Structure formats: C-alpha cells, structure tokens
C-alpha cells in the first residue's frame, strides 16, 4: 500500500515530470478509496436493520399492536436508510471520475465515513424511549442532525478540493460545483436549523426535508431567471 499512497500524494498541479507507471498507481489508489468507501457505507446501512424489533403476537390484532408499538423504530430506520442512501448517491456522483487522490482528499473522505458509520448509533438515540425532558429530546435529535450537517459539509469540502486540485481524469465532464453547492447548502441549512428548534418543538425534523426542497426550488428559479429558455 506504500507505493500507491506515495504516488497518490503528488499534487495534481505539480509541474514535475510524472514517472512512467505513476498514473496507473494513482488510478489504483483512487479505485481502492472508492471501493473502501462503498464497503463502509454498505456495512453502515446494513447495521441499521440488525436491531429492528420483530413483531410478535398470536393473533392478528396482537401482531399489529406490536407493529404500532415499535412504529417509531421502523420510522427511524427508514429515515436513516434514506439519509445514508442519499449521502452515498452524492458521494458516488462526486467520485465517479476521480483519478488522483492526495492526503487532503483522503482525510476528508475518512471524516465523511466517520459520519456515515455513526448513523446506526445516532439512529438508536432517536428510538430511545422514556420520560425525558425537552432538553434531552433536543440533544438526541440534535446530535443526529449535527451528524448529517457535518457529512454534507465534508462533501462540499471534497468537491471544492477536487475541482481546485484537478483530481478528476482528463477529458471527463467537470463537477458542477453550483449544483453540488446548492444540494449541500440545502441539507446543511435544514439539519442546522432543526438543532435549536428541537429545544422548542418535537417535530423540528420536518425541516430536514422541507428546507432542502425549498432551497432546491429557489436554486431552480434563480437558474431559470438567469438563463431563460430561448424563444422558438
């Protein structure tokens, strides 16, 4: 692993001549980073289902009562599944043309993976039952929101780093920084706003979906105003 990592640490903007075979090592290191990231995401998204309660009951009514009794845990699983799936999809879009990695990108990607693997733990926090105060409720749900905010911020940092250091393969379509920025900003704003709101409202999690949709709508309107369709 030493040779590929050493080769991958070369800055893409360096003017020094590239030794023969180095691009192959760099491409191999990038592939390993992507495969490793995909494996970690797959494990994290699978761990979500391990602790799902199995409905019990000898009659239909008892069975559905058991389901309703644990509906919060099923809902938390679905939310976290969608969150991790959306995060992986964004990561896949950002990394699909990656050819060269450096130490900064490697560090940022590991930070992103840390946020991903903490999702099963954060999901358990959401399903903890008990007679809690509003403050404890806000801390549990706020931690989950903070985790997603940090994950979106790291993706945004990776996008800007990959563009500024030209880490994509030559001839591939450039990353659309504007689209990635607006997507990350929408998620960061939605999760970020919900953290203080949780201290006052139990349903602040609605902001997780409503704010990104609103930000996306604003972005589409701005783009339409700046680039009106041509008259036919």
C-alpha positions, 0 to 999 in steps of 0.5 A, a space after each residue: 500500500 506504500 507505493 500507491 499512497 506515495 504516488 497518490 500524494 503528488 499534487 495534481 498541479 505539480 509541474 514535475 515530470 510524472 514517472 512512467 507507471 505513476 498514473 496507473 498507481 494513482 488510478 489504483 489508489 483512487 479505485 481502492 478509496 472508492 471501493 473502501 468507501 462503498 464497503 463502509 457505507 454498505 456495512 453502515 446501512 446494513 447495521 441499521 436493520 440488525 436491531 429492528 424489533 420483530 413483531 410478535 403476537 398470536 393473533 392478528 390484532 396482537 401482531 399489529 399492536 406490536 407493529 404500532 408499538 415499535 412504529 417509531 423504530 421502523 420510522 427511524 430506520 427508514 429515515 436513516 436508510 434514506 439519509 445514508 442512501 442519499 449521502 452515498 448517491 452524492 458521494 458516488 456522483 462526486 467520485 465517479 471520475 476521480 483519478 488522483 487522490 492526495 492526503 487532503 482528499 483522503 482525510 476528508 473522505 475518512 471524516 465523511 465515513 466517520 459520519 456515515 458509520 455513526 448513523 446506526 448509533 445516532 439512529 438508536 438515540 432517536 428510538 430511545 424511549 422514556 420520560 425525558 425532558 425537552 432538553 434531552 429530546 433536543 440533544 438526541 435529535 440534535 446530535 443526529 442532525 449535527 451528524 448529517 450537517 457535518 457529512 454534507 459539509 465534508 462533501 462540499 469540502 471534497 468537491 471544492 478540493 477536487 475541482 481546485 486540485 484537478 483530481 478528476 481524469 482528463 477529458 471527463 465532464 467537470 463537477 458542477 460545483 453550483 449544483 453540488 453547492 446548492 444540494 449541500 447548502 440545502 441539507 446543511 441549512 435544514 439539519 442546522 436549523 432543526 438543532 435549536 428548534 428541537 429545544 422548542 418543538 418535537 417535530 423540528 425534523 420536518 425541516 430536514 426535508 422541507 428546507 432542502 426542497 425549498 432551497 432546491 426550488 429557489 436554486 431552480 428559479 434563480 437558474 431559470 431567471 438567469 438563463 431563460 429558455 430561448 424563444 422558438 
